[in-house]
Amino acid sequence: MSRADRFLKACRRETVDVTPVWLMRQAGRYMPEYRRLKEKYAFLEMVKTPDIATEITLQPVDAFDVDAAIVFQDILPILEPMGLKLEYVGGAGPVIHNPVRTPADVESLVIRPAAEAMDFSMAAIRQVRRALDGSVPLIGFSGAPFTLVCYAVEGGASRDYRHAKGLMYEQPETWRRLMEKMSAAVGDYLQAQAAAGAQALQLFDSWAGALSPGDYEEYVLPHTRHAIDMVADNDDVPVIHFGTGTSGILPLMKRAGGDVIGVDWRIDLDKAWNRLGVDVAVQGNLDPTVLFAPVPVIERQAARILDSVRGRPGHVFNLGHGILQHTPVGHVAALVDFVHAYG
């Protein structure tokens, strides 16, 4: 079986020859090729220039034997055509200069067709598909409605989500309207990526773990489900639903939708799968910091994960979150090769 088939078959819980592996943020700042480009271009410039985004997407595919490519983009530019002023500030990360805090702010948000508003993303997907020429499948992605709403309300990253949760608890109708708008934008964006050529889609709900199960079920689940349902009719494009710190809400995430549930390292993968049930595939779940350890330790940790779910169809090996900056490139190669040899 070739790299062209392995990943998508696993997403459909079909039998594969070896466990497929790709890594979140596999195209990024740990690679010297990427850092050389970063010296010339600002981050958003790279994201919005299809030629550069294509080059970065292909870097790890050329360097490692990964079973899928993921387009080089970012979850936040989708907020710009809605009317939010996004800036990436060195040392501070993304900043939204006009955060959403009032009903009037919510009503002023504009939902434009993603195929037009995010045309640079669609162009990059088309270019990458041509460049890959069927060698491996291409994954598109979006932030989930909750995570995007948190950025929009907080005005950037947050530790306690005070403004977002405050809006959720104190103005539930405003929250509902905001989540409805965001889920419609996310669903349309995912649809547009599939139409442009993405062969799988990942929904990143990076901040869902900040919620209690009850709050997730009431305030988030219906909106995430709506976004996923907008692409669920396309059986040829599996959806990966990923979040961090989500051990307590895994069954709820499954209810929200997805052909594959991404799992972080805070729970053993076999226990997570038992909670989810065998009728869904799983992705994960090596702690990204393990990649700084000696190669024998990396291999031992990966083997533990692979052994725990051996014999179950539907496992895509990945990290429990994105590759960290300064990760040794040789360790990434060693992990990918080991998963294929062992799994």
DRENVEX-18642 format. One record per residue (C-alpha): residue number from 1; residue in one letter; x, y, z. Coordinates in Angstrom, 2 decimals. Layout:
// residues N
(rec NUM; 'A'; (X; Y; Z)),
...
//
This chain:
// residues 343
(rec 1; 'M'; (0.00; 0.00; 0.00)),
(rec 2; 'S'; (1.33; 3.43; -0.92)),
(rec 3; 'R'; (1.40; 6.69; 1.02)),
(rec 4; 'A'; (-1.37; 7.89; -1.29)),
(rec 5; 'D'; (-3.92; 5.49; 0.28)),
(rec 6; 'R'; (-2.88; 4.82; 3.85)),
(rec 7; 'F'; (-4.09; 7.95; 5.68)),
(rec 8; 'L'; (-7.54; 8.18; 4.09)),
(rec 9; 'K'; (-8.16; 4.45; 4.57)),
(rec 10; 'A'; (-7.35; 4.77; 8.27)),
(rec 11; 'C'; (-9.73; 7.73; 8.56)),
(rec 12; 'R'; (-12.45; 5.42; 7.20)),
(rec 13; 'R'; (-11.41; 2.68; 9.67)),
(rec 14; 'E'; (-10.27; 0.41; 6.85)),
(rec 15; 'T'; (-7.36; -2.01; 7.10)),
(rec 16; 'V'; (-3.94; -0.53; 6.27)),
(rec 17; 'D'; (-0.48; -2.04; 5.91)),
(rec 18; 'V'; (1.15; 0.17; 8.57)),
(rec 19; 'T'; (-0.12; 2.92; 10.83)),
(rec 20; 'P'; (-0.22; 6.23; 8.93)),
(rec 21; 'V'; (1.51; 9.21; 10.50)),
(rec 22; 'W'; (1.50; 12.96; 10.00)),
(rec 23; 'L'; (2.23; 15.67; 12.55)),
(rec 24; 'M'; (0.37; 18.84; 13.43)),
(rec 25; 'R'; (2.47; 21.90; 12.55)),
(rec 26; 'Q'; (4.73; 19.62; 10.52)),
(rec 27; 'A'; (5.20; 22.59; 8.19)),
(rec 28; 'G'; (6.67; 25.25; 10.42)),
(rec 29; 'R'; (9.32; 26.96; 12.41)),
(rec 30; 'Y'; (11.32; 23.94; 13.60)),
(rec 31; 'M'; (12.49; 23.38; 10.00)),
(rec 32; 'P'; (15.51; 25.39; 8.75)),
(rec 33; 'E'; (13.88; 25.75; 5.32)),
(rec 34; 'Y'; (10.94; 27.50; 6.94)),
(rec 35; 'R'; (13.13; 29.76; 9.07)),
(rec 36; 'R'; (14.97; 30.95; 5.98)),
(rec 37; 'L'; (11.68; 32.05; 4.46)),
(rec 38; 'K'; (10.61; 33.63; 7.74)),
(rec 39; 'E'; (13.65; 35.88; 7.59)),
(rec 40; 'K'; (12.32; 37.34; 4.32)),
(rec 41; 'Y'; (8.57; 37.47; 4.87)),
(rec 42; 'A'; (6.11; 38.33; 7.65)),
(rec 43; 'F'; (3.89; 35.49; 8.85)),
(rec 44; 'L'; (0.65; 36.75; 7.33)),
(rec 45; 'E'; (2.48; 37.49; 4.09)),
(rec 46; 'M'; (3.50; 33.84; 3.89)),
(rec 47; 'V'; (-0.02; 32.69; 4.69)),
(rec 48; 'K'; (-1.57; 34.93; 2.05)),
(rec 49; 'T'; (0.93; 34.24; -0.74)),
(rec 50; 'P'; (-0.03; 30.91; -2.37)),
(rec 51; 'D'; (3.42; 30.27; -3.84)),
(rec 52; 'I'; (5.07; 30.60; -0.43)),
(rec 53; 'A'; (2.32; 28.66; 1.37)),
(rec 54; 'T'; (2.73; 25.88; -1.18)),
(rec 55; 'E'; (6.49; 25.76; -0.71)),
(rec 56; 'I'; (6.14; 25.55; 3.07)),
(rec 57; 'T'; (3.42; 22.88; 2.85)),
(rec 58; 'L'; (5.71; 20.69; 0.76)),
(rec 59; 'Q'; (8.82; 21.06; 2.94)),
(rec 60; 'P'; (7.99; 18.26; 5.44)),
(rec 61; 'V'; (6.56; 16.04; 2.69)),
(rec 62; 'D'; (9.93; 16.24; 0.94)),
(rec 63; 'A'; (11.89; 15.82; 4.17)),
(rec 64; 'F'; (9.97; 12.98; 5.86)),
(rec 65; 'D'; (7.93; 9.93; 4.89)),
(rec 66; 'V'; (4.68; 11.43; 6.25)),
(rec 67; 'D'; (1.40; 10.04; 4.97)),
(rec 68; 'A'; (-0.39; 13.38; 4.53)),
(rec 69; 'A'; (0.32; 17.04; 3.88)),
(rec 70; 'I'; (-1.52; 19.83; 5.67)),
(rec 71; 'V'; (-1.81; 23.16; 3.91)),
(rec 72; 'F'; (0.22; 25.96; 5.48)),
(rec 73; 'Q'; (-2.35; 28.45; 6.73)),
(rec 74; 'D'; (-3.54; 29.79; 10.10)),
(rec 75; 'I'; (-6.88; 29.59; 11.89)),
(rec 76; 'L'; (-7.32; 33.35; 12.42)),
(rec 77; 'P'; (-7.33; 35.04; 8.98)),
(rec 78; 'I'; (-10.93; 33.90; 8.53)),
(rec 79; 'L'; (-11.79; 36.62; 11.07)),
(rec 80; 'E'; (-10.49; 39.46; 8.88)),
(rec 81; 'P'; (-13.20; 39.38; 6.18)),
(rec 82; 'M'; (-15.75; 39.36; 9.01)),
(rec 83; 'G'; (-14.53; 42.83; 9.96)),
(rec 84; 'L'; (-11.98; 42.10; 12.69)),
(rec 85; 'K'; (-8.58; 43.79; 12.63)),
(rec 86; 'L'; (-5.94; 41.09; 13.04)),
(rec 87; 'E'; (-2.25; 41.71; 13.66)),
(rec 88; 'Y'; (0.58; 39.37; 14.60)),
(rec 89; 'V'; (2.75; 41.20; 17.11)),
(rec 90; 'G'; (6.25; 39.90; 17.70)),
(rec 91; 'G'; (6.50; 38.38; 21.17)),
(rec 92; 'A'; (2.77; 38.80; 21.83)),
(rec 93; 'G'; (1.21; 36.62; 19.16)),
(rec 94; 'P'; (-2.08; 37.44; 17.42)),
(rec 95; 'V'; (-3.98; 40.55; 18.48)),
(rec 96; 'I'; (-7.55; 41.51; 17.53)),
(rec 97; 'H'; (-7.72; 45.28; 17.78)),
(rec 98; 'N'; (-11.52; 45.50; 17.75)),
(rec 99; 'P'; (-12.73; 42.57; 19.89)),
(rec 100; 'V'; (-16.37; 41.52; 19.89)),
(rec 101; 'R'; (-17.99; 42.43; 23.20)),
(rec 102; 'T'; (-21.55; 43.72; 22.55)),
(rec 103; 'P'; (-24.67; 42.72; 20.60)),
(rec 104; 'A'; (-23.90; 45.52; 18.15)),
(rec 105; 'D'; (-20.41; 44.11; 17.62)),
(rec 106; 'V'; (-21.91; 40.72; 16.80)),
(rec 107; 'E'; (-24.44; 42.13; 14.37)),
(rec 108; 'S'; (-21.73; 44.10; 12.56)),
(rec 109; 'L'; (-19.83; 40.92; 11.67)),
(rec 110; 'V'; (-20.04; 40.16; 7.96)),
(rec 111; 'I'; (-20.21; 36.61; 6.59)),
(rec 112; 'R'; (-18.72; 36.57; 3.10)),
(rec 113; 'P'; (-18.43; 33.47; 0.87)),
(rec 114; 'A'; (-15.20; 31.77; 1.92)),
(rec 115; 'A'; (-14.25; 30.92; -1.65)),
(rec 116; 'E'; (-13.87; 34.66; -2.23)),
(rec 117; 'A'; (-12.90; 35.96; 1.21)),
(rec 118; 'M'; (-10.22; 33.27; 1.66)),
(rec 119; 'D'; (-9.20; 32.99; -1.98)),
(rec 120; 'F'; (-5.50; 32.78; -1.09)),
(rec 121; 'S'; (-6.21; 29.63; 0.92)),
(rec 122; 'M'; (-8.09; 28.07; -1.99)),
(rec 123; 'A'; (-5.30; 28.98; -4.39)),
(rec 124; 'A'; (-2.72; 27.36; -2.10)),
(rec 125; 'I'; (-4.78; 24.17; -1.87)),
(rec 126; 'R'; (-5.07; 23.95; -5.66)),
(rec 127; 'Q'; (-1.34; 24.55; -6.10)),
(rec 128; 'V'; (-0.35; 22.00; -3.47)),
(rec 129; 'R'; (-2.63; 19.36; -4.99)),
(rec 130; 'R'; (-0.97; 19.85; -8.35)),
(rec 131; 'A'; (2.51; 19.70; -6.79)),
(rec 132; 'L'; (1.74; 16.57; -4.76)),
(rec 133; 'D'; (0.45; 14.84; -7.90)),
(rec 134; 'G'; (-1.30; 12.17; -5.84)),
(rec 135; 'S'; (1.74; 11.20; -3.75)),
(rec 136; 'V'; (-0.04; 11.90; -0.44)),
(rec 137; 'P'; (-3.44; 13.38; 0.41)),
(rec 138; 'L'; (-3.83; 17.02; 1.43)),
(rec 139; 'I'; (-5.55; 18.16; 4.64)),
(rec 140; 'G'; (-7.31; 21.50; 4.89)),
(rec 141; 'F'; (-8.37; 22.97; 8.22)),
(rec 142; 'S'; (-10.17; 25.61; 10.21)),
(rec 143; 'G'; (-10.42; 26.74; 13.76)),
(rec 144; 'A'; (-13.60; 25.53; 15.45)),
(rec 145; 'P'; (-16.36; 28.04; 16.23)),
(rec 146; 'F'; (-15.63; 28.15; 19.97)),
(rec 147; 'T'; (-11.89; 28.70; 19.62)),
(rec 148; 'L'; (-12.39; 31.40; 16.98)),
(rec 149; 'V'; (-15.05; 33.12; 19.08)),
(rec 150; 'C'; (-12.70; 33.13; 22.06)),
(rec 151; 'Y'; (-10.01; 34.87; 20.03)),
(rec 152; 'A'; (-12.57; 37.35; 18.70)),
(rec 153; 'V'; (-13.95; 38.18; 22.14)),
(rec 154; 'E'; (-10.72; 38.11; 24.13)),
(rec 155; 'G'; (-8.80; 40.06; 21.51)),
(rec 156; 'G'; (-6.03; 37.46; 21.48)),
(rec 157; 'A'; (-4.82; 34.49; 23.49)),
(rec 158; 'S'; (-6.08; 34.06; 27.04)),
(rec 159; 'R'; (-5.46; 31.98; 30.14)),
(rec 160; 'D'; (-8.85; 32.31; 31.81)),
(rec 161; 'Y'; (-11.20; 33.31; 28.93)),
(rec 162; 'R'; (-12.81; 35.86; 31.22)),
(rec 163; 'H'; (-14.39; 37.96; 28.49)),
(rec 164; 'A'; (-15.54; 35.00; 26.41)),
(rec 165; 'K'; (-17.05; 33.09; 29.32)),
(rec 166; 'G'; (-18.50; 36.31; 30.67)),
(rec 167; 'L'; (-20.33; 36.86; 27.39)),
(rec 168; 'M'; (-21.44; 33.23; 27.37)),
(rec 169; 'Y'; (-22.90; 33.37; 30.89)),
(rec 170; 'E'; (-24.14; 36.96; 31.04)),
(rec 171; 'Q'; (-25.44; 37.43; 27.48)),
(rec 172; 'P'; (-26.48; 33.97; 26.30)),
(rec 173; 'E'; (-28.53; 35.31; 23.39)),
(rec 174; 'T'; (-25.60; 37.39; 22.14)),
(rec 175; 'W'; (-23.36; 34.34; 22.57)),
(rec 176; 'R'; (-25.78; 32.18; 20.60)),
(rec 177; 'R'; (-25.94; 34.68; 17.76)),
(rec 178; 'L'; (-22.15; 34.98; 17.67)),
(rec 179; 'M'; (-21.66; 31.22; 17.62)),
(rec 180; 'E'; (-24.27; 30.86; 14.88)),
(rec 181; 'K'; (-22.42; 33.34; 12.71)),
(rec 182; 'M'; (-19.06; 31.73; 13.40)),
(rec 183; 'S'; (-20.26; 28.20; 12.77)),
(rec 184; 'A'; (-21.75; 29.27; 9.43)),
(rec 185; 'A'; (-18.46; 30.91; 8.45)),
(rec 186; 'V'; (-16.44; 27.86; 9.53)),
(rec 187; 'G'; (-18.72; 25.39; 7.74)),
(rec 188; 'D'; (-18.57; 27.42; 4.53)),
(rec 189; 'Y'; (-14.79; 27.67; 4.80)),
(rec 190; 'L'; (-14.46; 23.91; 5.18)),
(rec 191; 'Q'; (-16.78; 23.36; 2.22)),
(rec 192; 'A'; (-14.75; 25.73; 0.08)),
(rec 193; 'Q'; (-11.50; 23.94; 0.96)),
(rec 194; 'A'; (-12.98; 20.59; 0.00)),
(rec 195; 'A'; (-14.19; 22.08; -3.29)),
(rec 196; 'A'; (-10.69; 23.46; -3.92)),
(rec 197; 'G'; (-9.17; 20.01; -3.50)),
(rec 198; 'A'; (-8.58; 19.28; 0.20)),
(rec 199; 'Q'; (-9.01; 15.52; 0.67)),
(rec 200; 'A'; (-9.51; 15.67; 4.45)),
(rec 201; 'L'; (-10.38; 18.47; 6.86)),
(rec 202; 'Q'; (-9.33; 19.09; 10.44)),
(rec 203; 'L'; (-11.28; 21.23; 12.88)),
(rec 204; 'F'; (-9.04; 22.68; 15.61)),
(rec 205; 'D'; (-10.92; 23.38; 18.86)),
(rec 206; 'S'; (-7.74; 24.20; 20.72)),
(rec 207; 'W'; (-9.52; 25.88; 23.64)),
(rec 208; 'A'; (-12.49; 23.55; 24.13)),
(rec 209; 'G'; (-10.75; 22.00; 27.12)),
(rec 210; 'A'; (-11.37; 25.23; 29.06)),
(rec 211; 'L'; (-15.04; 24.30; 29.37)),
(rec 212; 'S'; (-16.90; 22.02; 31.74)),
(rec 213; 'P'; (-18.79; 19.17; 30.05)),
(rec 214; 'G'; (-22.11; 20.87; 30.81)),
(rec 215; 'D'; (-21.03; 24.18; 29.34)),
(rec 216; 'Y'; (-19.59; 22.51; 26.25)),
(rec 217; 'E'; (-22.83; 20.61; 25.69)),
(rec 218; 'E'; (-25.03; 23.68; 26.12)),
(rec 219; 'Y'; (-23.03; 26.52; 24.60)),
(rec 220; 'V'; (-20.72; 24.91; 22.02)),
(rec 221; 'L'; (-21.73; 21.44; 20.84)),
(rec 222; 'P'; (-24.72; 22.46; 18.67)),
(rec 223; 'H'; (-22.65; 25.05; 16.82)),
(rec 224; 'T'; (-19.68; 22.77; 16.23)),
(rec 225; 'R'; (-22.08; 20.12; 14.97)),
(rec 226; 'H'; (-23.63; 22.64; 12.58)),
(rec 227; 'A'; (-20.21; 23.49; 11.07)),
(rec 228; 'I'; (-19.31; 19.81; 10.67)),
(rec 229; 'D'; (-22.73; 18.94; 9.28)),
(rec 230; 'M'; (-22.17; 21.45; 6.49)),
(rec 231; 'V'; (-19.44; 19.14; 5.09)),
(rec 232; 'A'; (-20.66; 15.79; 6.42)),
(rec 233; 'D'; (-22.51; 14.91; 3.20)),
(rec 234; 'N'; (-19.19; 14.61; 1.38)),
(rec 235; 'D'; (-18.24; 11.03; 2.29)),
(rec 236; 'D'; (-14.98; 11.28; 0.35)),
(rec 237; 'V'; (-13.60; 14.02; 2.64)),
(rec 238; 'P'; (-13.21; 12.81; 6.24)),
(rec 239; 'V'; (-13.34; 15.34; 9.07)),
(rec 240; 'I'; (-10.88; 15.21; 11.97)),
(rec 241; 'H'; (-12.23; 16.87; 15.13)),
(rec 242; 'F'; (-9.39; 17.82; 17.48)),
(rec 243; 'G'; (-9.13; 19.62; 20.80)),
(rec 244; 'T'; (-6.70; 19.89; 23.69)),
(rec 245; 'G'; (-7.47; 19.19; 27.33)),
(rec 246; 'T'; (-10.63; 17.42; 26.21)),
(rec 247; 'S'; (-10.44; 14.14; 28.16)),
(rec 248; 'G'; (-13.62; 15.03; 30.03)),
(rec 249; 'I'; (-15.66; 15.85; 26.93)),
(rec 250; 'L'; (-14.57; 13.23; 24.38)),
(rec 251; 'P'; (-18.02; 11.60; 24.08)),
(rec 252; 'L'; (-19.53; 15.07; 23.59)),
(rec 253; 'M'; (-16.98; 15.88; 20.88)),
(rec 254; 'K'; (-18.01; 12.67; 19.13)),
(rec 255; 'R'; (-21.64; 13.82; 19.30)),
(rec 256; 'A'; (-20.57; 17.12; 17.76)),
(rec 257; 'G'; (-19.25; 15.19; 14.79)),
(rec 258; 'G'; (-16.19; 14.02; 12.94)),
(rec 259; 'D'; (-14.99; 10.82; 11.30)),
(rec 260; 'V'; (-11.79; 10.98; 13.37)),
(rec 261; 'I'; (-11.44; 12.35; 16.91)),
(rec 262; 'G'; (-8.03; 13.84; 17.69)),
(rec 263; 'V'; (-6.76; 13.11; 21.19)),
(rec 264; 'D'; (-4.05; 14.93; 23.15)),
(rec 265; 'W'; (-1.50; 13.23; 25.42)),
(rec 266; 'R'; (-3.35; 13.83; 28.70)),
(rec 267; 'I'; (-5.21; 10.54; 28.38)),
(rec 268; 'D'; (-4.04; 7.11; 27.26)),
(rec 269; 'L'; (-5.15; 6.56; 23.69)),
(rec 270; 'D'; (-6.79; 3.19; 24.32)),
(rec 271; 'K'; (-8.82; 4.63; 27.20)),
(rec 272; 'A'; (-9.86; 7.56; 25.03)),
(rec 273; 'W'; (-10.94; 5.18; 22.26)),
(rec 274; 'N'; (-12.91; 3.06; 24.73)),
(rec 275; 'R'; (-14.80; 6.20; 25.79)),
(rec 276; 'L'; (-15.47; 7.15; 22.19)),
(rec 277; 'G'; (-16.48; 3.71; 20.93)),
(rec 278; 'V'; (-15.11; 1.68; 18.05)),
(rec 279; 'D'; (-17.33; 3.33; 15.44)),
(rec 280; 'V'; (-15.00; 6.32; 15.11)),
(rec 281; 'A'; (-11.32; 6.60; 14.16)),
(rec 282; 'V'; (-8.80; 8.28; 16.45)),
(rec 283; 'Q'; (-5.72; 10.44; 15.91)),
(rec 284; 'G'; (-2.85; 10.90; 18.34)),
(rec 285; 'N'; (-1.35; 11.18; 20.76)),
(rec 286; 'L'; (2.38; 11.57; 21.55)),
(rec 287; 'D'; (3.37; 14.45; 23.84)),
(rec 288; 'P'; (5.23; 16.92; 21.56)),
(rec 289; 'T'; (7.97; 17.42; 24.17)),
(rec 290; 'V'; (8.95; 13.76; 23.81)),
(rec 291; 'L'; (10.57; 14.74; 20.51)),
(rec 292; 'F'; (13.32; 16.49; 22.49)),
(rec 293; 'A'; (14.24; 13.20; 24.19)),
(rec 294; 'P'; (16.86; 10.75; 22.87)),
(rec 295; 'V'; (15.64; 8.69; 19.93)),
(rec 296; 'P'; (15.35; 5.43; 21.95)),
(rec 297; 'V'; (12.98; 7.22; 24.34)),
(rec 298; 'I'; (10.95; 8.57; 21.43)),
(rec 299; 'E'; (10.66; 5.08; 20.01)),
(rec 300; 'R'; (9.68; 3.58; 23.37)),
(rec 301; 'Q'; (6.96; 6.20; 23.90)),
(rec 302; 'A'; (5.62; 5.73; 20.37)),
(rec 303; 'A'; (5.63; 1.95; 20.76)),
(rec 304; 'R'; (3.56; 2.25; 23.94)),
(rec 305; 'I'; (0.89; 4.18; 22.05)),
(rec 306; 'L'; (0.94; 1.83; 19.06)),
(rec 307; 'D'; (0.77; -1.26; 21.28)),
(rec 308; 'S'; (-2.19; 0.11; 23.22)),
(rec 309; 'V'; (-4.42; 0.20; 20.13)),
(rec 310; 'R'; (-2.85; -2.57; 18.07)),
(rec 311; 'G'; (-5.38; -4.52; 16.05)),
(rec 312; 'R'; (-7.98; -1.73; 15.95)),
(rec 313; 'P'; (-8.55; -0.27; 12.48)),
(rec 314; 'G'; (-8.73; 3.50; 12.38)),
(rec 315; 'H'; (-5.61; 4.83; 14.14)),
(rec 316; 'V'; (-3.75; 7.80; 12.65)),
(rec 317; 'F'; (-0.53; 8.43; 14.57)),
(rec 318; 'N'; (0.11; 12.07; 15.44)),
(rec 319; 'L'; (1.27; 14.26; 18.27)),
(rec 320; 'G'; (-1.14; 15.43; 20.95)),
(rec 321; 'H'; (-0.59; 18.98; 19.68)),
(rec 322; 'G'; (1.69; 20.75; 17.21)),
(rec 323; 'I'; (5.44; 20.29; 16.84)),
(rec 324; 'L'; (7.26; 22.70; 19.13)),
(rec 325; 'Q'; (9.82; 25.24; 18.03)),
(rec 326; 'H'; (13.44; 23.99; 18.23)),
(rec 327; 'T'; (12.36; 20.34; 17.88)),
(rec 328; 'P'; (15.32; 18.44; 16.36)),
(rec 329; 'V'; (14.55; 17.67; 12.73)),
(rec 330; 'G'; (16.34; 14.34; 12.96)),
(rec 331; 'H'; (14.04; 13.28; 15.79)),
(rec 332; 'V'; (10.98; 13.99; 13.64)),
(rec 333; 'A'; (12.40; 11.79; 10.89)),
(rec 334; 'A'; (13.20; 9.05; 13.40)),
(rec 335; 'L'; (9.64; 9.10; 14.77)),
(rec 336; 'V'; (8.01; 8.88; 11.35)),
(rec 337; 'D'; (10.26; 6.03; 10.27)),
(rec 338; 'F'; (9.72; 4.17; 13.55)),
(rec 339; 'V'; (5.91; 4.36; 13.34)),
(rec 340; 'H'; (5.97; 2.87; 9.87)),
(rec 341; 'A'; (8.46; 0.16; 10.81)),
(rec 342; 'Y'; (6.73; -0.77; 14.07)),
(rec 343; 'G'; (3.09; -0.06; 13.34)),
//
